[in-house]
Amino acid sequence: MIPIRLSTPWDRIRGHWSAATWLCTVHVVTGAAVAAVAATTIVGLAMLAVLLVWTVVVPLLALPLLVASVPVFTRVQRARFAALMGEDIPRVPTKPVGRYPLTWLLRMARTGSTWRQLLYHLLSPLISAIGLFGVVGVWSGGLVTAGVAGRGWALGLDWMVALFGTIAVFLLVVGPWVARGIAGFDLLAARALLGPSLSDELAIKVETLRESRADVVDAADAERRRIERDLHDGAQQRLVSLAMNLGMARANLADLPEPAREAIVRAHEEAKQALKELRDLVRGLHPAVLNDQGLDAALSGVAARAPIPVRLRVDVPERASPTIEAVAFFVVSEALTNIAKHARATGAEISVRRRADRLHLVVHDDGQGGADPSAGTGLRGLGQRVGSVDGTLRIDSPVGGPTTIEVELPCE
Amino acid sequence: MRVVLAEDSVLLREGLIRMLDSSGMAVVAAVADAEGLLRAVEEHEPDLVVTDVRMPPSHTDEGLRAALVLRRRRPGLAILVLSQYVEERYATQLLSTETSGIGYLLKDRVADVAEFLDALRRVAAGGTALDPEVVAQLLIRTRSDPLSLLTPREYEVLALIAEGRSNAGIAETLVVSEGAIGKHINNIFAKLELSGADKDHRRVLAVLRFLRV
């Protein structure tokens, strides 16, 4: 409803009679017409189906038609609220519609909001009838009594003028309130029955959250790739060049005094060490080979770098999305880091399989077990990264070993 | 020796040119992308190509793909691939046609000038130079029985052969006599059932078996 904010009495009267009031009146009147058509159709079809149930064909036609008509009437009602009251009844989230008419019908019939909408269409004739009588009664009553008062004034009957004049003023002042009240009540009913229910709203919220989280995860992944590229093009090349120049100095400047030579040798060794550390760091961020050649190629590199023997089996006939591949890569490299740090294992086995739309990872080691996700940040980080793409993580690590980490990732 | 160099980082390209020039090799062309590399090889017909893996325009593995194209077009051309990371998969692809005149090293190795130049010469002479990291990666692949018969020492020797080392080089690395290495190698040949008369050929076959290419 358009809010009425007024200061002077005249504004108050004018506001009282404003366009919004007239639109409310029109709303109530048109509501009666729409409600009559809707309710008649629905009740008519229902009765047809019940009375002619023995024909089988008629109910089979009438009931689907009934279900199908509900969203149509809802759309008309929503348009009415929008046009005449400026009120937007939130749309019920459209669920993926069935491919065939029959699946669509079943889906509609199983949805709670369809039945709530039906209830509104059956209830609205009642609201509209009360509204119609109220509004039309008050307006016409006001006009009639004003006419009678005028007549009394013409006849010089003061009591008639006073009595009917008071009634007319009262009815005409009350009229807008009645119109607004009825329209307001109608709006409440429509909001409750035509709009999304609490569970619908939650479903919408979950969907939005899921989408925005996927965006955030993708963005973080893209950022990691960008940092990797920047380091590759910048710092790494510079360090290689530095190490190479120091290497040339070391090779060619054999006749330098010993302290100077020693300084060059140390700088050279440190530059090489820095290169190695930077390479390990950057590779952990996002290995380039993961983009180019996929999980198999990237994981065999990780497995090779592990300080213990690792057997690797990868069976991924169809590549997953870059984000899922990145998570899978992170899981394996993080798990291997953990094994190297804590497990005291003599060997590990990794298997990665894709079955339909799931990527299944198993990392197994023969170490001392007792891995506890609440103890270190490693396993918790693993859980968070897996959870961020709606994957599942299962850790089986009894004290004394062995440890098995199983991860399932969705790849649509 | 005439060399064509492909490297997109100006800093590194200039450094490599300086290093190669000072060691008596002639860099006849230095380019920044794979397209340029293919053209320069057509034009200059070098003895050796040194190429980066990740280059414009897509910054993925165009250098490697260019190397594979060159290997198909000019089977005798020696190619050394340099990369910020070495990947077993790339090595397998590089070695899939033939294992002579090919090198695959981490860029870090240019820091050790003498060893790097040695690897360059080895590749140019038709040998191989594989980064120890690549070899380590190839080791973890689950393998069939003949290789699992090897003792750890023989395995080590085979890995060094795969890197492209000579018997003398292997002996020096493992701090044993050259004669001991010869004995190990004969054991390896026997276990891998490579009993042909041509000894160089057996060496390549053993490496191929080892790399599973």
Interface residues (C-beta under 8 A of the other chain):
Chain A: R229 H232 D233 Q236 Q237 R238 V240 S241 A243 M244 N245 L246 G247 M248 R250 A251 N252 H268 A271 K272 L275 K276 R279 V282 R283 P287 A288 V289 N291 D292 Q293 D296 A297 A298 S300 G301 A303 A304 R305 P309 V310 R311 L312 R313
Chain B: S9 L11 L12 G15 L16 R18 M19 S22 R54 H59 T60 D61 Q84 Y85 E87 E88 R89 Y90 L106 K107 D108 V110 A111 D112 V113 A114 E133 A136 Q137 L138 L139 I140 R141 T142
